[in-house]
């Protein structure tokens, strides 16, 4: 029953949210276009339930500035003033409501990370993909990007094991407060979080979920 209720809430809240917030979405889109140009959306393949790839939408927060060799500059050098504001207020996440409506994501769940991380997880860490990813989650209200990867994954697994309707409501309620407090937006010295490099392990997610990695390989990383 819980999965059905959760999906119904996702559809209703995401649908109403897109309608009510449409003027704000338009304003942000114009602001991004004026400062960073086209496109205004950042699209990237991310893993969803069981590690299957989907195209996630966000507002752009970084420019496409390159060095003399044509390589993109580090994230912290490409993050614009508008981008910093969008991240602090979480406005860059609003387009993910489209992903929720489509069924790629849920309002609550572990955050969808990069596809290349799939082969770096331990089997325990990979359990975060036993549920749909979310716009917010247990890790987001308990440190967000200010905690280590290990702590973040432990919190994700705790959510997987203890998820319920009332826990989702609590997470959504606390998230609203966290957005206004603007806590844990980035790790110390980073634009968001340092890259997760994994740890040495004899058995990895890569060895038991090759299909997800193969599916990602045939899709463009930027959708």
N, C-alpha and C positions, 0 to 999 in steps of 0.2 A: 504493500500500500504506500509506503514511504516514497519509493521511486516515482509513482504516479502523481502523488501530491507535489513532489519536488518539481517535476516537469511542468505541471499545471501552473505552479507559482512562477517558474521561470518564464513561461510564455506570457502570462498576464503582466508581470512586472516589467519584462523587457519590452513588450508591446506598448504598454502605457508610458513607460519611460521614454521610448523613442518619440512618441507623440508629444508628450509634455515638454521634453527637452529639445525638440526640433529647432526652436529659435536659437537656443544656446549652441547646438551643434553647428548651425549655419554661421553663427558669429565666430566660433573657433575656427571653422574651415576657412573663412575669409581672412582671419588674422594669420593663420599658417600660410596661406597662399601669398599674402602680402609680404611676409618676412622671408619665407623659404621657397616660394614658388610652387610649381606643380611637380608631382602630385601632393595633395594635402594629407593623404592617407599613407601610413606605413603598413605594408602587407608582408607577412612572413609565415612560412610553414612552421607549425608547432605541433607537438604530439598531443592527441586527445586520449579518449578511452582506449585502453590496450595499446597505447603508443602509436595509433594510426594518425597519419598527418592530416592537418586541416589548415586552411588559410586564415590567420588571425588578423583582425583589423585594429589599428590604433591611429591616432593623429600623429603626424610627424613631429618630432621634437629636436631632430638633429639636421644640420645642413649636409651637403655632399662635398664639403671642402676636401681637396686632395693635396698631396705633397708634390714635389717636382717630378717624381717618378709616376705620378698618376694613381698612387695608392691613397685610400681614404685615411684621413687623419684620425688619431685616437678619439674615442667617444667623447671624452671630456673637452676636447678642443672643438668638436662639432656641435655640442649641445648649445643651443641658442638661448637667449634670455627668455624668449617666449616659451621655449621648450622646458626650461627650468620651472617656469610658472605653471605650465600644464602638468608637469610631473608632481609638483608640490600640492596642487589642488586635485590631482588624479583625473583632470579633464581629458587627458590623452587616452584614458581607458574607455571613454563613453562609446566609441564605435564597437566595442566588444559586445554591446547589447544586441547587435546584428548577429553575432556568433551565437549568443544565447538563444535568440529567436530561431535560428537555423537548427539548433540542436547540437552544435559543435562543442558548446560550453554550457556551464550552469552558472547561476549567480554565485554559488558557493562551491569551492573545491580547491585542490592544489593549483597553484598558478602554472600555466603552460610554459615550459622552458624551451630551450633550443633543441632541435632535432639531433644534433651531434652529441648531446648529453646522454642519449639513450644507451649508447655502448659503454658509457662510463659508470653507470649505476651498478651498485651491488644489487643482488636479487631483492634484498629488503627495501632498499631505496626505490627500486622500480615498482614497488607496490602502490606508489602514489598514482599510478596509471590504472588502478583498478576502479577508479571513479572518473567521471568527467572533470576536466579542469574548470576552474572558476575565475570570475572577475576578482573575488576576494576569497579568503580562506583562513583557516586556523593559524597558519604561519604568518599571514599578513597582519593579524591583530595581535600577534605576540612577537613583534620585532621587525617584520617585513624584511628589508634589506640590511638592517643593522645587526643581524645575527649571522652566524656562520652557516655554510651550506649544510653541515651535519645537523645543526639544530633545526634548520628549516625543514630538512627531510624527515627528521624525527617527528616534528609537529604535523607534517603532512600525513605520515603513517598513523599517527594517533587519530587524526580526523577520519581516515579510512576505516579504522576499527571502531570508532565511536559515533559515527555520523547518525544524525537523527533530525527530525523536523525542528525540534526545539533548539538544537545546537545551531542549525542553520539560521534560525531567527536571531539567536544571540550574536552570531558572527556578523550578520547584516547590521544589527543595531550598533554593535561596537565599531564597525567599520565607519559608520557615519561620523562618530566622534573622532576617530583616528584621522579621517580626511581633514577635519577642521583643525586638528592639532598638528597635522603635517609631520608625523613622526616616522622615523625609519625609512625615509625615502631612498637613501643611498648608504652604502658602506663607506667607512672612513677612507678618504683618498680615491674614491671611485665615483663615476657618473651614476652607476646603479649598484651592480655587484661585480666582483672579479669573476672571470670565467671559471666554471667548475671543471676541474681537470680529472676528477675521479681519484680513486685510490687503488693500490695494487690488490687484485682479487683473482682467485682461481676460476670462479664462475661468474659471469656477468650477464646483464640483461641482453647484451648483444647475442649471446649464445642460445638464448631461449626465445627470442623475439626477432628473428631474422626477417620475417615478413614485413614488419613495420619499417625496418630500416631499408629494405628493398623498395617498398612503396614510396618512401621519402626520396630515394635516389632517383626515381624516374620523374619526380616533380621538381619544378624550379624552386629554389629556396625562398625566393621572393614572390611566390604565387604567380 
